[in-house]
């Protein structure tokens, strides 16, 4: 329902830092136990919030290339 991207370039180190916020709603009759996000290297997930709370119990093998 909402997708927000914020990026900050660091010209001296030639890097980019940023974050993405994805807000979604599960439709009635379409419930699922997961949300799949496909990332390209070297992107990684470092924090997950679920229902407005920090979600720290995601699997260690969450990132698979």
N, C-alpha and C positions, 0 to 999 in steps of 0.2 A: 504494500500500500504506500510505502515511502522508502526512498533510497537516497541517501545523502553521502557525498564524498567530500573530504577536506584534505588538501595536500599543501605541504610547505617545502619548497626547494631550499637546499643548502648549497649555494653556488661554490663556496670554498672547498667543500668536501665532495662535491658532485654527487650528492645523494638527495633522495626525496623521502620525506616522512609524511604519513597521513593516516587517516582513519575513515572507515565506512560504517554507516549506520543503516541497517536494514530492518524495517518494521513491516510485519506481515500479520495477516489474520487467517486463521484456519477456518475454512468454510464448513458449515454444518454438513455432515455426511462425508467429509473429506479428511477426517482426522488421520494423522500420521505420527509416528514416534520420532521422526527426524526431519531436518531441513538440510538439504545438500547444497554446499557452496563450492564451486570449482575455482581453484586458485592456480595461478601460474607461478613457478619459482621466480623470485625468492619470497613471494608474499606469504605471510603466515598469520594465523589467528593467535593473539596473545590474551584476549579477554572476551568473555561472553557474558552478556546480561540476558536474563530470561524473566519475564514478568516484572521488569524493573529492579531485579535483584542480581547481584553478582553470582554467576553460575560457575562453580569451581570443580564440579564433578564430571567434566567431560573426559572422554577416554584419552589416554596417553597417545594412542595411535591415531588421533583425530586427523593429523596431517599425513596424507599419503600421496606420493607423487606417482 
